[in-house]
Amino acid sequence: MAPDLPAIRATLAARLAELGERGAHVHAALVEPVSTDSAEAAVEQEDDEVLEREEALIARECAAIAAAIARIDDGSYGDCTRCGAAIDPRRLAARPEAALCHPCATALGG
């Protein structure tokens, strides 16, 4: 059975929007002024390091989702971007943004 690409695209677009909102909240927290109290500033700096890592993770996930949407739009969705083989439908069901087949992902350590 062929995948329901419009439904997959809609799911990915919704996830991208959700991540965009979350990323905006993280970014807003990062640009808040730092406290003048030195103890509070130290805690805020630690929090900012965590938020920066979260922001980076969100950016990577957004990029993967946007790329998956682009593959749906150009007709290459479901094909491994490394070797061109079909990606197992079970892998795509679990990770609709997957760009690599299982053997290629494993070879690259993912």
Accessible surface in RSA format (square Angstrom, percent):
REM  Atomic radii and reference values for relative SASA: ProtOr
REM  Chains: A
REM  Algorithm: Lee & Richards
REM  Probe-radius: 1.40
REM  Slices: 20
REM RES _ NUM      All-atoms   Total-Side   Main-Chain    Non-polar    All polar
REM                ABS   REL    ABS   REL    ABS   REL    ABS   REL    ABS   REL
RES MET A   1   239.38 124.0 151.23 100.1  88.16 209.9 127.41 108.3 111.97 148.4
RES ALA A   2    83.25  76.5  60.62  93.5  22.63  51.5  66.26  93.3  16.99  45.0
RES PRO A   3    79.27  57.8  58.70  53.5  20.57  74.8  69.15  57.1  10.12  62.9
RES ASP A   4    88.94  62.3  76.76  76.4  12.18  28.8  39.18  92.2  49.76  49.6
RES LEU A   5    58.32  32.5  57.23  40.9   1.09   2.7  57.26  40.2   1.07   2.9
RES PRO A   6   102.28  74.5  90.75  82.7  11.53  41.9  96.96  80.1   5.32  33.0
RES ALA A   7    47.01  43.2  38.19  58.9   8.82  20.1  45.78  64.5   1.23   3.3
RES ILE A   8    36.97  21.0  34.14  25.4   2.83   6.8  36.92  26.6   0.05   0.1
RES ARG A   9    89.45  37.6  89.45  45.6   0.00   0.0  26.00  35.5  63.45  38.5
RES ALA A  10    62.80  57.7  50.91  78.6  11.90  27.1  58.16  81.9   4.64  12.3
RES THR A  11    83.84  59.6  76.40  77.5   7.44  17.7  55.27  74.2  28.57  43.2
RES LEU A  12     4.23   2.4   4.22   3.0   0.01   0.0   4.23   3.0   0.00   0.0
RES ALA A  13    39.90  36.7  34.13  52.7   5.77  13.1  35.03  49.3   4.88  12.9
RES ALA A  14    64.21  59.0  50.60  78.1  13.62  31.0  59.01  83.1   5.20  13.8
RES ARG A  15    74.16  31.1  71.36  36.4   2.79   6.7  35.11  48.0  39.04  23.7
RES LEU A  16    51.79  28.8  49.62  35.5   2.17   5.4  49.62  34.8   2.17   5.8
RES ALA A  17    59.72  54.9  46.13  71.2  13.59  30.9  57.47  80.9   2.25   6.0
RES GLU A  18    94.07  54.0  87.74  66.4   6.34  15.1  37.32  72.2  56.75  46.3
RES LEU A  19     0.08   0.0   0.03   0.0   0.05   0.1   0.08   0.1   0.00   0.0
RES GLY A  20    39.68  48.9   0.00   N/A  39.68  48.9  32.43  89.0   7.25  16.2
RES GLU A  21   116.23  66.7 111.28  84.2   4.95  11.8  38.67  74.8  77.56  63.3
RES ARG A  22    96.57  40.5  93.74  47.8   2.83   6.7  46.50  63.6  50.07  30.3
RES GLY A  23    12.50  15.4   0.00   N/A  12.50  15.4  10.92  30.0   1.59   3.6
RES ALA A  24    62.31  57.3  48.05  74.1  14.26  32.4  56.21  79.2   6.11  16.2
RES HIS A  25   133.93  73.2 127.33  88.5   6.60  16.9  84.33  86.9  49.60  57.7
RES VAL A  26    10.17   6.7   8.48   7.7   1.68   4.1  10.12   8.8   0.05   0.1
RES HIS A  27    95.97  52.4  95.97  66.7   0.00   0.0  68.64  70.7  27.33  31.8
RES ALA A  28    53.65  49.3  49.27  76.0   4.38  10.0  51.57  72.6   2.08   5.5
RES ALA A  29    35.11  32.3  27.37  42.2   7.74  17.6  28.05  39.5   7.06  18.7
RES LEU A  30    32.51  18.1  15.41  11.0  17.10  43.0  15.41  10.8  17.10  46.0
RES VAL A  31    98.20  64.6  70.59  63.9  27.61  66.5  76.99  66.9  21.21  57.5
RES GLU A  32   114.08  65.5 101.61  76.9  12.46  29.7  29.76  57.6  84.32  68.8
RES PRO A  33   125.10  91.2 100.38  91.5  24.72  89.9 111.76  92.3  13.34  82.9
RES VAL A  34    91.70  60.3  71.26  64.5  20.43  49.2  71.48  62.1  20.21  54.8
RES SER A  35    35.34  29.9  18.14  24.2  17.20  39.6  18.67  39.8  16.67  23.4
RES THR A  36   147.17 104.7 111.12 112.7  36.05  85.9  85.84 115.3  61.33  92.7
RES ASP A  37    80.74  56.6  72.33  72.0   8.41  19.9  32.14  75.6  48.60  48.5
RES SER A  38    95.43  80.6  81.64 109.0  13.79  31.8  52.26 111.3  43.17  60.5
RES ALA A  39    70.85  65.1  60.40  93.2  10.45  23.8  69.37  97.7   1.48   3.9
RES GLU A  40    81.84  47.0  79.99  60.5   1.85   4.4  20.75  40.1  61.09  49.9
RES ALA A  41    23.89  22.0  21.73  33.5   2.16   4.9  22.05  31.0   1.85   4.9
RES ALA A  42    53.21  48.9  47.02  72.6   6.19  14.1  51.49  72.5   1.72   4.6
RES VAL A  43    78.37  51.6  78.12  70.7   0.25   0.6  78.33  68.1   0.04   0.1
RES GLU A  44    42.82  24.6  42.16  31.9   0.66   1.6  21.99  42.5  20.83  17.0
RES GLN A  45   115.10  64.4 111.42  81.4   3.68   8.8  30.26  64.4  84.84  64.3
RES GLU A  46   113.52  65.2 111.58  84.4   1.94   4.6  35.39  68.5  78.13  63.8
RES ASP A  47    74.73  52.3  72.97  72.6   1.76   4.2  18.27  43.0  56.46  56.3
RES ASP A  48    33.44  23.4  33.44  33.3   0.00   0.0   7.03  16.5  26.42  26.3
RES GLU A  49    81.49  46.8  79.91  60.5   1.58   3.8  24.84  48.0  56.65  46.3
RES VAL A  50    82.71  54.4  81.94  74.2   0.77   1.9  81.94  71.2   0.77   2.1
RES LEU A  51    37.80  21.1  37.80  27.0   0.00   0.0  37.80  26.6   0.00   0.0
RES GLU A  52    96.79  55.6  90.72  68.6   6.07  14.4  28.18  54.5  68.61  56.0
RES ARG A  53   146.10  61.3 142.04  72.4   4.07   9.7  73.24 100.1  72.87  44.2
RES GLU A  54    51.50  29.6  49.50  37.4   1.99   4.7  17.61  34.1  33.89  27.7
RES GLU A  55    54.95  31.6  54.22  41.0   0.74   1.8  22.64  43.8  32.31  26.4
RES ALA A  56    44.81  41.2  36.80  56.8   8.00  18.2  43.66  61.5   1.15   3.0
RES LEU A  57   101.07  56.3  97.83  70.0   3.24   8.1  98.11  68.9   2.96   8.0
RES ILE A  58     8.39   4.8   7.69   5.7   0.70   1.7   8.35   6.0   0.04   0.1
RES ALA A  59    59.74  54.9  48.46  74.8  11.29  25.7  55.03  77.5   4.71  12.5
RES ARG A  60   148.54  62.4 140.34  71.5   8.20  19.5  75.34 103.0  73.20  44.4
RES GLU A  61    57.39  33.0  51.71  39.1   5.69  13.5  20.91  40.4  36.49  29.8
RES CYS A  62    27.32  20.7  26.59  29.7   0.74   1.7  17.19  43.6  10.13  10.9
RES ALA A  63    63.46  58.4  50.22  77.5  13.25  30.1  59.02  83.1   4.45  11.8
RES ALA A  64    38.42  35.3  29.30  45.2   9.12  20.8  37.49  52.8   0.93   2.5
RES ILE A  65     2.70   1.5   2.70   2.0   0.00   0.0   2.70   1.9   0.00   0.0
RES ALA A  66    47.46  43.6  40.94  63.2   6.51  14.8  42.60  60.0   4.86  12.9
RES ALA A  67    43.42  39.9  36.02  55.6   7.41  16.8  42.31  59.6   1.11   2.9
RES ALA A  68     0.00   0.0   0.00   0.0   0.00   0.0   0.00   0.0   0.00   0.0
RES ILE A  69    19.46  11.1  19.46  14.5   0.00   0.0  19.46  14.0   0.00   0.0
RES ALA A  70    52.93  48.7  47.12  72.7   5.81  13.2  51.38  72.3   1.56   4.1
RES ARG A  71    21.75   9.1  21.74  11.1   0.02   0.0  14.43  19.7   7.32   4.4
RES ILE A  72    18.78  10.7   9.01   6.7   9.77  23.6   9.02   6.5   9.77  26.5
RES ASP A  73    90.29  63.2  52.70  52.4  37.59  88.9  32.26  75.9  58.03  57.9
RES ASP A  74   103.65  72.6  65.87  65.6  37.77  89.3  44.26 104.2  59.38  59.2
RES GLY A  75    62.02  76.5   0.00   N/A  62.02  76.5  32.18  88.3  29.84  66.8
RES SER A  76    40.43  34.2  38.94  52.0   1.49   3.4  35.84  76.3   4.58   6.4
RES TYR A  77    22.33  10.4   2.21   1.3  20.12  52.4   2.02   1.5  20.31  25.0
RES GLY A  78    12.02  14.8   0.00   N/A  12.02  14.8   9.08  24.9   2.94   6.6
RES ASP A  79    62.32  43.7  60.86  60.6   1.47   3.5  10.08  23.7  52.25  52.1
RES CYS A  80     4.55   3.4   0.00   0.0   4.55  10.7   0.00   0.0   4.55   4.9
RES THR A  81    83.34  59.3  45.05  45.7  38.29  91.3  42.18  56.7  41.16  62.2
RES ARG A  82   132.23  55.5  96.35  49.1  35.88  85.4  32.92  45.0  99.31  60.2
RES CYS A  83    75.83  57.4  36.92  41.2  38.91  91.5  37.15  94.1  38.69  41.7
RES GLY A  84    49.32  60.8   0.00   N/A  49.32  60.8  27.52  75.5  21.80  48.8
RES ALA A  85    50.16  46.1  37.80  58.3  12.36  28.1  49.42  69.6   0.74   2.0
RES ALA A  86    82.79  76.1  60.35  93.1  22.44  51.0  60.35  85.0  22.44  59.4
RES ILE A  87     5.11   2.9   0.30   0.2   4.80  11.6   0.30   0.2   4.80  13.0
RES ASP A  88    51.25  35.9  42.40  42.2   8.84  20.9  25.54  60.1  25.71  25.6
RES PRO A  89   105.10  76.6  99.30  90.5   5.80  21.1 101.20  83.6   3.90  24.2
RES ARG A  90   188.44  79.1 179.93  91.7   8.51  20.3  86.58 118.3 101.86  61.7
RES ARG A  91    45.12  18.9  36.77  18.7   8.35  19.9  17.70  24.2  27.42  16.6
RES LEU A  92    18.63  10.4  15.86  11.3   2.77   7.0  16.17  11.4   2.46   6.6
RES ALA A  93    87.40  80.4  49.74  76.8  37.66  85.7  62.50  88.0  24.90  66.0
RES ALA A  94    81.56  75.0  45.75  70.6  35.81  81.5  56.63  79.7  24.93  66.1
RES ARG A  95   112.87  47.4 112.07  57.1   0.80   1.9  43.02  58.8  69.84  42.3
RES PRO A  96    33.36  24.3  33.36  30.4   0.00   0.0  33.36  27.5   0.00   0.0
RES GLU A  97    32.67  18.8  29.41  22.2   3.26   7.8   3.33   6.4  29.34  24.0
RES ALA A  98     3.75   3.4   0.00   0.0   3.75   8.5   3.09   4.4   0.66   1.7
RES ALA A  99    31.18  28.7  26.17  40.4   5.01  11.4  26.17  36.8   5.01  13.3
RES LEU A 100    38.76  21.6  38.31  27.4   0.45   1.1  38.31  26.9   0.45   1.2
RES CYS A 101     8.42   6.4   8.42   9.4   0.00   0.0   5.00  12.7   3.42   3.7
RES HIS A 102   113.73  62.2 112.37  78.1   1.36   3.5  71.49  73.7  42.24  49.2
RES PRO A 103    93.54  68.2  82.27  75.0  11.27  41.0  88.66  73.2   4.87  30.3
RES CYS A 104    10.71   8.1   9.64  10.8   1.07   2.5   1.03   2.6   9.68  10.4
RES ALA A 105     3.88   3.6   3.68   5.7   0.21   0.5   3.88   5.5   0.00   0.0
RES THR A 106    83.39  59.3  68.09  69.0  15.29  36.4  66.78  89.7  16.60  25.1
RES ALA A 107    73.10  67.2  31.65  48.8  41.46  94.3  43.35  61.0  29.75  78.8
RES LEU A 108   107.24  59.7  73.57  52.6  33.67  84.6  78.88  55.4  28.36  76.3
RES GLY A 109    73.19  90.3   0.00   N/A  73.19  90.3  37.38 102.6  35.81  80.2
RES GLY A 110    83.64 103.1   0.00   N/A  83.64 103.1  49.37 135.5  34.27  76.8
END  Absolute sums over single chains surface
CHAIN  1 A     7188.2       5789.2       1399.0       4491.2       2697.0
END  Absolute sums over all chains
TOTAL          7188.2       5789.2       1399.0       4491.2       2697.0
